[in-house]
């Protein structure tokens, strides 16, 4: 997907925000975030508050900017030479683009699960233990063992793999590999988990397991999921943000976005008139 493939700057980049009096405290906030690839602008003035202990879904057609914005939140766009990010994104009130901020530490606090399962070419155990080891989160093997078991349990995978932790992670099924990647992400005790279409490569049964897992994880984490499936967004999220042509068009409680959108573009996308 090429999120940079956006049209010329639209007339208005303002966002419709539907208030939610029951929204949890804010964990991630963006203000007038703009992204450029060279001279091409891919995101226009995105402002959004993302609450803790809940799931926020980013929806919209391919190339609309949702994955580009997701990658801003853990500075994955830093790896693209031509990419420039302007505006402000904060995590717990601190600007994550502050030059004094340690990007390695940021990526421990903001975990990422990608579209295609990508376990390391290591054992199941080493996939989960790698992060805690390099970040110095455990002293000795007993603590590492406890983190590995806890993470695999949280990812709903422990009972399936507890007797073969030395087997390669790449030998698991696709759905198991994706849950292993989720276990790997939560092993370093992140505050935020970013998921970029985490079920698009999975079959319906594996997708259902990952969705159940997301529902459980939201009790402890701020989860942001990019999904091409509106049905999935409706099932797993409490808030939904609709992107179109690099603009954040509308954001609010998922039920409101799907049943009573305020912007015609949101309505047209939800009802299948484009996308």
N, C-alpha and C positions, 0 to 999 in steps of 0.2 A: 504493500500500500504506500502510495506517495502522498503524504500529507502536505507536501509543499505545493502540490498542484492546485492552487487556488486562483480565483478570478481576481480582476483588478479590484482595488479597494472599494467596498460598497459605500453607499451614501451615509448610512448610520451603523455604528458598531455598538450601540447601547444594548444592554441585556435586560430582559424582563425577569425580575426576581420575584418569585411567589413566596411570601413569608410563611414560615412554619414556626408557630409558637412552641412546639415541642422539640425543636432541633437541639441536639447536644452542643456543648461548648465547641468552639472552633479550634481545629488542630492545624489545618493548612489554609492559608489565605493568599489569593492572588489579586493584584491591583494593576490594571492597565498593562497587562503582560502582552508584549509583542514579540514575534519571532520572525527572523529573516534568514533566508538561505541565499547568501550573496545579496543581489538587489531585489530578489523576490520575497515579498512579505507573505508569510504563511498563517500568522495569527494576528488578529487586530484587537488590541485593548481588552483582553480577557480579564474580567474581575469576578471572583467567586470565593465564597467561604465554604470550606469543607469540614464537617464536624467529626469529632472523634467518636469511636465506638458505633460506627454505622457504615453502610455501604452507599457510596455515591457512584452512579453509572454515568458514563459519557457515551452518548449515542449520536448518530448522524451518518450521512453517506460517506463512502470512501473518499479520502482526500480532503476532508472537512476540517482537519486540524486537531482532532481529539487525541490521537496518539502523539502528535507533536507536543501538545500541552502536557500530556501525561509524563513524557520524558523530561520535561522541564523541572518536574517536581523532585527528581533525584539527580538532576544535571547530567543526564545521559546525552543530551545534545552537545555537551562540551566536547564529545569525541568526534564531532563533525566540524571540520575546519571552517566551512563556509557559513556555519550557523551563528547567529547573533541573537541574544535574548535581551530585551529591554523591559522596563517596568519593575515590579516587585512581587516576589513570592516569599512568604514567610512560613516557617514551621515553629509553632509555639511562640510566635511573635518575633522571631529572628529571621532576618533576610538571608535566605540560603545562597544568594549570590554575593554576599559580603566577601571581600577578598581575604579576610582573616579566617574564614570558615574552612575547616578540614573536610574536603570532599569525601574522603574515605570514611570518615565518621558519619557524614550525612547519609551515605549509602548503606551504612549499618542501621541507621535510624529509619531509613526509607527503603524497604525491601522491594524487589521487583520479580514478577513472574511473567515470563514471556509467552508469546502466542504458541510457539512450538516447544514442547518439553526439551530442556537442554541440560540433563544431568551431566556432571563431570565424568570423564572416563576413569572413574575410581569406584571403589566399593560403595554400597549403600551407606555403610557407617561413615566412610570418609566424606561422602557428599554432604552429610549433615554436620559432621564435626569440623570440617575445614574452616568455616567462618568463625566459630567460637575460638578455635586455636589461633588464627591469625589476629583476631581482635583481643586476645588475652582475656577471654571471658570466663575461663575455668582454670583451676589449679589442680593438675593431676588427672589421671585417667578416670577416677571415680566420678569426678564432676563432669567430665566430657561424656562419659557413659550416660549420666543422668540427663544431660541436655539432649543427647541423641534420642533417648527413649521418650522424653517429654515431647520433643518436637515431632517425632513420628506419630505419637499418640494424638497430638493436636491436629495432625494432618490426616488422621484416620487411616494410617498405614501400618502401625506397629504390629497388629495381629497378623497381617499378611506377610511381613518380612522379618519378624523377630528371630526366626531360626536360620536366616540366611543373610545376615548383615554384611558378611564378607563377599557376597556375590556382587558382580558389577551392577551399578545402577542402570546402565544402558540395557540390561537384560530384562527389565520390568516391562509390563505392558504400557501403552501410551498413557492411559489414565493413571496408572501407578507412578509413572515417571513424572507426570505433572504434579501429583501429590507429593512426590519426593522433592520436587523443586520448591513447593510451598513449605515443606518441612525445612529445607535448606534456608529459605528466606526467614522463617520465624526463629531459627536456631540462634540468631544474634540479637534476639529480643528487640525487634523494630517497633516503632510506634505507628508507622504507616506502611501498608502493603499496596503496591501498584500492580495491577493485573491487566496486561495488554491482550485482550481477546484470549483468555486462558483456556477456553473450551473449543476453539474453532477447529482444532485438529483432533478432537476426541469424538468417540461414538456417543449415542444418547445415554447409555448406562453410565459411562465414565463421566459424562457431563453432569448427570444427576448427582453423582457422588461429590464432584467438585463444588457444585452449587450448595449441597448440604453442608460441606465444609466451610464455604464462605459464610453461610448463615450462622454457623457456630463461632467462627473467628471474629465476627463483628462485635461480639461481646467484649473483646479485649483490644481490638485494633481499629484504626481508621483505614478503611479499604476503599480504594478507587479502582473501578473496573471499566475498561473500554470494551464495548461489546457491539458486534454487528447485529445481534439478535435482540429485537425489542421485547420478545417474550422473556428472554433471560433477564433483561433489565427490570422488567415488571416483577419477575419472581424474586430476584435477590436484593434489589436496592431499596433504600428508603428515600433517597433523593436522586433526581435525574437531571442531567444537563444536556441540552441539545445544541450541537455545533453544526454550522452550515457555512461553507465558503470562508473558513477561517474566523468566523464570528461565533461567540457564545450567544446564541439567540435567546435562550430561555432556560431558567433553572428553578427547581422547586421540588416539593414532595412528589414522589414518583406517581402516586395516584392522581394528583392534579395534572401532571404533565400528560398522562395518558388518557385522562377522561375529560379534562377541561383546559386544554392549552390556550394561552392568551394570544400567541402569535400565529398568523396564518401559515407561515413556513413550518412551524412545529406541527400544526394540524395536518398539513399536507404530507409531511413525512410519516407521521404516526398512522395515517390512513392509507399509506402506500401509493400516494400520487407521484412520488419520486423517491430515489434512493437506490 
